Amino acid sequence: MLTAEEVKTLLSDIESDRVERTISTTNTDKFGQAICAFANDLPNHNLPGYLIIGADDKTGSVDGSIKITDQLLKNLGGIKTDGKLQPQVSMTVEKVSLEGGM
């Protein structure tokens, strides 16, 4: 599990092939593309990738108006088994609350 400080560090590194930030809570195509890219790990980082919901992609700032609900977490977890990513990827979904976020 990531700590709030680790998430803040990921948010501050704006140009990273291991982190995708988005304000959207519904763009499952974008989410799937990011997860697929992390799973492919073409730069061979051998480190996990992170999809951060509720953060601006250009600035890394947290949008405190976005509500991360149980249903959203369930939907994100469902990307693993919806059949669009083959072979099935290994992923974990978790909520980390930051100052200014919900």
PENOR-V891686 format. One record per residue. N is the residue number from 1. RES is the residue in one letter. BURIAL is # if it has 9 or more other C-alpha atoms within 8 Angstrom, else .. D_CENTER is the distance of its C-alpha to the mean C-alpha in Angstrom with 1 decimal. Layout:
n=N res=RES burial=BURIAL d_center=D_CENTER
n=N res=RES burial=BURIAL d_center=D_CENTER
//
This chain:
n=1 res=M burial=. d_center=13.2
n=2 res=L burial=. d_center=12.0
n=3 res=T burial=. d_center=14.3
n=4 res=A burial=# d_center=14.1
n=5 res=E burial=. d_center=15.7
n=6 res=E burial=. d_center=13.4
n=7 res=V burial=# d_center=10.4
n=8 res=K burial=. d_center=13.1
n=9 res=T burial=. d_center=13.9
n=10 res=L burial=# d_center=10.6
n=11 res=L burial=# d_center=10.8
n=12 res=S burial=. d_center=14.4
n=13 res=D burial=. d_center=14.0
n=14 res=I burial=# d_center=13.6
n=15 res=E burial=. d_center=14.5
n=16 res=S burial=. d_center=12.6
n=17 res=D burial=. d_center=12.0
n=18 res=R burial=. d_center=9.7
n=19 res=V burial=# d_center=7.1
n=20 res=E burial=# d_center=5.9
n=21 res=R burial=# d_center=6.4
n=22 res=T burial=# d_center=7.8
n=23 res=I burial=# d_center=10.4
n=24 res=S burial=. d_center=10.8
n=25 res=T burial=. d_center=10.5
n=26 res=T burial=. d_center=12.5
n=27 res=N burial=. d_center=11.8
n=28 res=T burial=. d_center=11.2
n=29 res=D burial=. d_center=12.8
n=30 res=K burial=. d_center=10.3
n=31 res=F burial=# d_center=7.4
n=32 res=G burial=# d_center=10.1
n=33 res=Q burial=. d_center=11.1
n=34 res=A burial=# d_center=8.0
n=35 res=I burial=# d_center=8.0
n=36 res=C burial=# d_center=11.7
n=37 res=A burial=# d_center=11.8
n=38 res=F burial=# d_center=10.2
n=39 res=A burial=# d_center=12.7
n=40 res=N burial=. d_center=15.5
n=41 res=D burial=# d_center=15.2
n=42 res=L burial=. d_center=18.0
n=43 res=P burial=. d_center=18.5
n=44 res=N burial=. d_center=19.1
n=45 res=H burial=. d_center=17.2
n=46 res=N burial=. d_center=17.2
n=47 res=L burial=. d_center=14.2
n=48 res=P burial=. d_center=10.7
n=49 res=G burial=# d_center=7.8
n=50 res=Y burial=. d_center=4.5
n=51 res=L burial=# d_center=1.3
n=52 res=I burial=# d_center=3.3
n=53 res=I burial=# d_center=5.6
n=54 res=G burial=# d_center=9.1
n=55 res=A burial=# d_center=9.5
n=56 res=D burial=# d_center=11.8
n=57 res=D burial=# d_center=11.1
n=58 res=K burial=. d_center=14.7
n=59 res=T burial=. d_center=15.3
n=60 res=G burial=# d_center=12.3
n=61 res=S burial=. d_center=14.1
n=62 res=V burial=# d_center=12.9
n=63 res=D burial=# d_center=14.2
n=64 res=G burial=# d_center=16.1
n=65 res=S burial=. d_center=17.3
n=66 res=I burial=# d_center=14.1
n=67 res=K burial=. d_center=14.7
n=68 res=I burial=. d_center=12.2
n=69 res=T burial=. d_center=14.7
n=70 res=D burial=. d_center=15.4
n=71 res=Q burial=. d_center=15.6
n=72 res=L burial=# d_center=12.1
n=73 res=L burial=# d_center=10.9
n=74 res=K burial=. d_center=13.5
n=75 res=N burial=. d_center=12.6
n=76 res=L burial=# d_center=9.1
n=77 res=G burial=# d_center=11.0
n=78 res=G burial=. d_center=13.6
n=79 res=I burial=# d_center=11.8
n=80 res=K burial=# d_center=13.0
n=81 res=T burial=# d_center=16.5
n=82 res=D burial=. d_center=17.0
n=83 res=G burial=. d_center=18.9
n=84 res=K burial=. d_center=17.2
n=85 res=L burial=# d_center=15.7
n=86 res=Q burial=. d_center=18.8
n=87 res=P burial=. d_center=19.3
n=88 res=Q burial=. d_center=17.1
n=89 res=V burial=# d_center=14.1
n=90 res=S burial=. d_center=13.5
n=91 res=M burial=. d_center=10.3
n=92 res=T burial=. d_center=9.9
n=93 res=V burial=. d_center=8.4
n=94 res=E burial=. d_center=9.4
n=95 res=K burial=. d_center=10.1
n=96 res=V burial=. d_center=11.1
n=97 res=S burial=. d_center=13.5
n=98 res=L burial=. d_center=14.5
n=99 res=E burial=. d_center=17.8
n=100 res=G burial=. d_center=17.8
n=101 res=G burial=# d_center=15.0
n=102 res=M burial=# d_center=15.7
//
